[in-house]
């Protein structure tokens, strides 16, 4: 069973259009992770700054397994 934190992040994600190579992308609000969008730490975790205007401040993540990606990012944040 997924943790409550992972479940809440998954529920707040929004599916975006696929990238030019057909890979699935998701928008995750910035409040879900304790890192600033666009920083080196965020990019090292695979979280890229959302540059659109439709959803506000947040991250774009490319993932075929969103649950695993969110768990990996949370582990990286906890490891500081």
Backbone as ProteinMPNN parsed JSONL, in Angstrom:
{"seq_chain_A": "XXXXXXXXXXXXXXXXXXXXXXXXXXXXXXXXXXXXXXXXXXXXXXXXXXXXXXXXXXXXXXXXXXXXXXXXXXXXXXXX", "coords_chain_A": {"N_chain_A": [[0.835, -1.195, 0.0], [0.465, 2.224, -0.769], [2.036, 5.113, 0.69], [0.491, 7.759, 2.586], [1.355, 10.31, 1.868], [2.485, 9.93, -0.692], [0.202, 9.106, -2.055], [-1.392, 11.451, -1.898], [0.124, 13.215, -3.444], [0.034, 11.937, -5.936], [-2.69, 12.178, -6.48], [-2.848, 14.917, -6.879], [-1.548, 15.394, -9.237], [-1.423, 16.284, -12.716], [-2.115, 15.165, -15.909], [-0.134, 15.837, -18.686], [0.345, 16.802, -22.166], [2.011, 14.427, -24.266], [5.61, 14.284, -24.696], [7.796, 15.249, -27.457], [8.787, 12.812, -28.245], [6.971, 10.963, -27.508], [6.813, 10.259, -24.836], [5.226, 9.969, -21.645], [4.121, 12.786, -19.691], [3.83, 14.654, -16.646], [2.267, 17.125, -14.589], [3.205, 18.433, -11.502], [2.253, 20.079, -8.594], [4.164, 22.732, -7.036], [4.099, 22.812, -4.264], [4.154, 20.244, -3.359], [6.699, 19.157, -3.067], [9.697, 19.799, -1.178], [11.504, 21.532, -2.557], [12.715, 24.135, -4.687], [11.29, 24.988, -7.838], [13.196, 24.607, -10.801], [15.738, 24.6, -9.709], [19.071, 23.232, -9.256], [19.054, 20.968, -7.648], [16.409, 20.078, -7.879], [16.308, 19.453, -10.617], [18.207, 17.416, -10.665], [16.789, 15.421, -9.427], [14.975, 14.811, -11.341], [12.887, 16.508, -11.693], [11.492, 19.008, -13.469], [11.173, 22.496, -14.184], [7.932, 23.812, -14.538], [6.848, 25.608, -17.256], [4.61, 26.71, -18.341], [1.42, 28.512, -18.291], [-0.998, 27.628, -17.456], [-1.317, 25.997, -15.165], [0.092, 27.049, -13.018], [2.742, 27.5, -10.549], [5.092, 24.916, -10.529], [6.219, 21.513, -11.14], [7.441, 19.55, -13.898], [7.367, 16.223, -14.746], [8.734, 13.421, -16.34], [7.505, 10.295, -16.884], [6.969, 6.788, -16.873], [6.131, 5.251, -14.836], [4.547, 6.581, -12.489], [4.129, 6.434, -9.719], [6.455, 5.198, -8.706], [8.324, 7.139, -9.471], [7.536, 9.392, -7.958], [7.936, 8.377, -5.361], [10.728, 7.981, -5.46], [11.616, 10.631, -5.742], [10.732, 11.714, -3.312], [12.311, 10.232, -1.529], [14.807, 11.231, -2.265], [14.525, 13.894, -1.497], [14.308, 13.594, 1.251], [16.799, 12.663, 1.849], [18.494, 14.825, 1.599]], "CA_chain_A": [[0.0, 0.0, 0.0], [1.207, 3.471, -0.862], [1.93, 5.998, 1.837], [-0.49, 8.837, 2.431], [1.986, 11.419, 1.166], [2.575, 9.568, -2.101], [-1.171, 9.102, -2.569], [-1.868, 12.828, -2.07], [0.843, 13.794, -4.579], [-0.52, 11.314, -7.146], [-4.012, 12.766, -6.721], [-2.744, 16.316, -7.294], [-0.877, 15.508, -10.534], [-2.237, 16.491, -13.912], [-1.476, 14.599, -17.104], [0.137, 16.797, -19.753], [0.565, 16.184, -23.471], [3.275, 13.696, -24.361], [6.679, 15.06, -25.313], [7.926, 15.013, -28.898], [9.164, 11.419, -28.468], [5.869, 10.12, -27.086], [6.908, 9.898, -23.421], [4.2, 10.629, -20.821], [4.579, 13.843, -18.791], [2.863, 15.023, -15.621], [2.484, 18.347, -13.819], [3.074, 18.262, -10.055], [2.353, 21.396, -7.959], [5.413, 22.975, -6.309], [3.912, 22.606, -2.825], [4.287, 18.815, -3.038], [8.087, 18.823, -2.761], [10.371, 20.92, -0.497], [12.562, 22.136, -3.371], [12.231, 25.171, -5.59], [11.344, 24.626, -9.257], [14.28, 25.176, -11.587], [17.038, 24.505, -9.052], [19.876, 22.074, -9.647], [18.607, 19.809, -6.876], [15.165, 19.6, -8.486], [16.644, 18.823, -11.9], [18.912, 16.164, -10.384], [15.766, 14.439, -9.054], [14.11, 14.572, -12.494], [11.777, 17.465, -11.638], [11.814, 20.176, -14.275], [10.285, 23.628, -13.946], [6.807, 23.984, -15.455], [6.976, 26.945, -17.832], [3.323, 27.152, -18.87], [0.646, 29.413, -17.446], [-2.293, 27.028, -17.153], [-1.403, 25.31, -13.878], [0.802, 27.768, -11.973], [4.089, 27.087, -10.198], [5.187, 23.486, -10.305], [7.222, 20.694, -11.794], [7.062, 18.603, -14.941], [8.138, 14.998, -14.622], [8.5, 12.454, -17.403], [7.506, 9.019, -16.181], [6.077, 5.704, -17.238], [5.669, 4.714, -13.56], [4.457, 7.799, -11.695], [4.252, 6.114, -8.292], [7.882, 4.99, -8.433], [9.011, 8.418, -9.636], [7.217, 10.218, -6.791], [8.629, 7.791, -4.21], [12.151, 8.26, -5.627], [11.826, 12.053, -5.458], [10.575, 11.916, -1.877], [13.514, 9.696, -0.883], [15.904, 12.167, -2.541], [14.287, 15.073, -0.668], [14.571, 13.223, 2.647], [18.229, 12.442, 1.979], [19.133, 16.134, 1.57]], "C_chain_A": [[0.873, 1.249, 0.0], [1.026, 4.294, 0.403], [0.931, 7.112, 1.535], [0.082, 10.005, 1.63], [2.086, 11.142, -0.337], [1.191, 9.614, -2.74], [-1.673, 10.525, -2.816], [-1.163, 13.514, -3.243], [0.293, 13.24, -5.892], [-1.874, 11.926, -7.492], [-3.937, 14.196, -7.224], [-2.039, 16.486, -8.639], [-1.894, 15.686, -11.661], [-1.462, 15.949, -15.103], [-1.329, 15.688, -18.152], [0.229, 16.048, -21.08], [1.91, 15.463, -23.457], [4.333, 14.581, -24.995], [6.84, 14.657, -26.778], [8.315, 13.579, -29.239], [8.083, 10.448, -27.994], [5.901, 9.693, -25.633], [5.859, 10.644, -22.601], [4.821, 11.642, -19.867], [3.449, 14.205, -17.841], [3.272, 16.339, -14.988], [2.257, 18.024, -12.352], [3.207, 19.638, -9.427], [3.613, 21.525, -7.106], [5.281, 22.707, -4.818], [4.103, 21.147, -2.413], [5.7, 18.419, -2.63], [8.782, 20.026, -2.132], [11.581, 21.465, -1.256], [11.927, 23.159, -4.299], [12.309, 24.694, -7.04], [12.496, 25.34, -9.96], [15.648, 25.094, -10.938], [17.787, 23.26, -9.514], [19.429, 20.816, -8.912], [17.333, 19.218, -7.482], [15.456, 18.881, -9.804], [17.37, 17.501, -11.7], [17.939, 15.053, -9.999], [14.834, 14.117, -10.21], [12.888, 15.473, -12.525], [12.188, 18.719, -12.398], [10.759, 21.248, -14.067], [9.187, 23.674, -15.001], [6.826, 25.418, -15.952], [5.679, 27.46, -18.449], [2.614, 28.082, -17.909], [-0.654, 28.775, -16.96], [-2.413, 26.498, -15.731], [-0.676, 26.014, -12.747], [2.192, 27.2, -11.733], [4.143, 25.596, -9.917], [6.278, 22.833, -11.116], [6.602, 19.895, -12.933], [7.968, 17.395, -14.764], [7.742, 14.075, -15.766], [8.59, 11.077, -16.783], [6.52, 8.035, -16.788], [5.494, 5.058, -15.983], [5.657, 5.86, -12.557], [4.649, 7.527, -10.209], [5.723, 5.953, -7.915], [8.65, 6.299, -8.52], [8.774, 9.321, -8.436], [7.94, 9.687, -5.553], [10.127, 8.073, -4.275], [12.466, 9.718, -5.309], [11.683, 12.352, -3.969], [11.771, 11.384, -1.104], [14.698, 10.651, -1.076], [15.748, 13.442, -1.699], [14.624, 14.783, 0.796], [16.066, 13.048, 2.883], [19.043, 13.723, 2.047], [20.616, 15.96, 1.681]], "O_chain_A": [[1.892, 1.311, 0.688], [0.013, 4.194, 1.095], [0.58, 7.364, 0.382], [-0.616, 10.612, 0.818], [1.804, 12.019, -1.155], [1.039, 10.115, -3.854], [-2.313, 10.781, -3.836], [-1.779, 14.306, -3.957], [0.106, 13.987, -6.852], [-2.17, 12.166, -8.662], [-4.844, 14.657, -7.917], [-1.938, 17.607, -9.137], [-3.054, 15.289, -11.555], [-0.28, 16.25, -15.272], [-2.294, 16.384, -18.47], [0.195, 14.818, -21.115], [2.826, 15.844, -22.729], [4.015, 15.511, -25.737], [6.095, 13.813, -27.277], [8.191, 13.164, -30.391], [8.268, 9.233, -28.073], [5.103, 8.85, -25.224], [5.624, 11.829, -22.836], [5.892, 11.411, -19.305], [2.271, 14.082, -18.176], [4.458, 16.64, -14.861], [1.248, 17.418, -11.991], [4.192, 20.324, -9.696], [4.076, 20.545, -6.523], [6.281, 22.401, -4.167], [4.202, 20.856, -1.221], [5.876, 17.434, -1.913], [8.494, 21.163, -2.507], [12.584, 21.821, -0.637], [10.751, 23.057, -4.649], [13.291, 24.062, -7.428], [12.735, 26.527, -9.738], [16.638, 25.483, -11.558], [17.197, 22.348, -10.094], [19.426, 19.726, -9.484], [17.197, 17.999, -7.584], [14.902, 17.813, -10.065], [17.176, 16.564, -12.474], [18.225, 13.876, -10.215], [13.982, 13.237, -10.082], [11.957, 15.235, -13.294], [13.129, 19.408, -12.005], [9.594, 20.945, -13.806], [9.458, 23.589, -16.199], [6.821, 26.35, -15.148], [5.664, 28.548, -19.025], [3.136, 28.406, -16.842], [-1.34, 29.355, -16.118], [-3.495, 26.543, -15.147], [-0.818, 25.602, -11.596], [2.755, 26.514, -12.587], [3.331, 25.073, -9.153], [7.139, 23.495, -11.696], [5.406, 19.605, -12.933], [9.186, 17.53, -14.646], [6.566, 13.964, -16.114], [9.622, 10.715, -16.218], [5.403, 8.389, -17.163], [4.465, 4.386, -16.059], [6.643, 6.086, -11.855], [5.276, 8.326, -9.514], [6.176, 6.512, -6.916], [9.545, 6.539, -7.709], [9.71, 9.952, -7.944], [8.496, 10.467, -4.78], [10.738, 8.375, -3.25], [13.479, 10.006, -4.671], [12.436, 13.159, -3.424], [12.206, 12.002, -0.132], [15.494, 10.853, -0.159], [16.743, 14.003, -1.24], [15.166, 15.642, 1.493], [16.547, 13.26, 3.996], [20.182, 13.701, 2.514], [21.355, 16.945, 1.677]]}, "name": "protein", "num_of_chains": 1, "seq": "XXXXXXXXXXXXXXXXXXXXXXXXXXXXXXXXXXXXXXXXXXXXXXXXXXXXXXXXXXXXXXXXXXXXXXXXXXXXXXXX"}
